[in-house]
Amino acid sequence: MKIKVESEKIVKAVRKLDGIEMVLENAEDAGEALNLILRRNDLFKQDHRSKLKDVKVSAIREYKTSAVDYKILILLEFLFEDDTTPETKIAIIKELQEFFNKA
């Protein structure tokens, strides 16, 4: 499963959690920021962390009106353990999206 997250939401989340202002220029920067976020034990309401194998991070640019008016979006691909139910997958992704929306 994949979702898109605006890079600015990730920056705000790290600032809220750790008090540092990160700059996301590429997928590697976003991956480091995501690792800071996912290390938190209180991020998920239930113990879903054990079902999440990995999150692949890539960056894409979304152009609004011209080649100079764009924002960086971070594409997160969630890799789960084989026995993970669809309900658990949805719960993990929804909780993470809600976290980014609140940050």
N, C-alpha and C positions, 0 to 999 in steps of 0.2 A: 504494500500500500504506500502511496506517495501523497504528500501534501506540499503546498507552497506557503512560505512564511516570508513576509517582508523583512529584509535585513534589519530595518530600524526596530522592529519588534524584538528581535533577538538582542540587539544592543541595549534596549530598555530593560529587558529581563535580566541581563547580566549586571547592569547598573543597579537594579533593584535588589538583587540577591547578594552581590559581592561588592558593590560600591565602586566598581571600576568602569571607565568609559572605553569600550573596545571600538576598534575600527574594523569593519568587515570589508575587505577589498576582494576577497575571493572565497572559494569553497573551503580552503584550508582554514582560513580565519573563522569562518562560520562553524566548522567542525570543532575547533578549539572552544568556541563560545558555547556550543551545544553540550560539549563534555562538562563544562563548568555547571551548566544548568541541570543536566541529567544526574550529576553526582549527588544531588540533594535527595535526602531520604523522605522528605515531606512533600515531594512533588506530586506523587500519585496517591489517591485516596486509599487504594488497596495495594497489596503487594504484587503489582503487575511487573515490576522490574525484571523478575526472573523469566518472564515470557519473552522479553525483548532481547533478541540476540545482538542486534547491531542497528545502527542508523547510518545509512550512506548519505553523504551531503554533496550537493552540487549547486552551482550558482547559475542563474539565468538572468538575462536583462529583459525587462518589459518596457517597450517603447510606447509612450503615450501619443505624442503628436509629431515628434521629429527624432532624428538621430541623437540629439543632445538632451532631449527631455525623456529620461528613463529612470527607472528605479531597479535596484538589484533585488531579486527574489531568490530565496534559498529553497531548493527542492530537497525535501527530506524523504528518503525511502526507508521504511521500517521493515526490518527483517525479524521475523518471529520464530520461536521454537515451533517445530512441526505440530505439536499437540495443542497449539493455541486456538481457542475457539474464536469464531468471528465476533462474538460479543465482547470478548476480552480485547481483541484488536481494536475494535471501535472505541471501547472505554479508554484505552491508553491514548489513542490519537485525540479523542475529544478532550481529555484532561489536559493534554499538552497544548492544544489549540486554545482552550479556555485560559490557561496560564499565560500564553502570549498575548491574548486579548486584554487581560487584566494588567499586564506589566506596563 
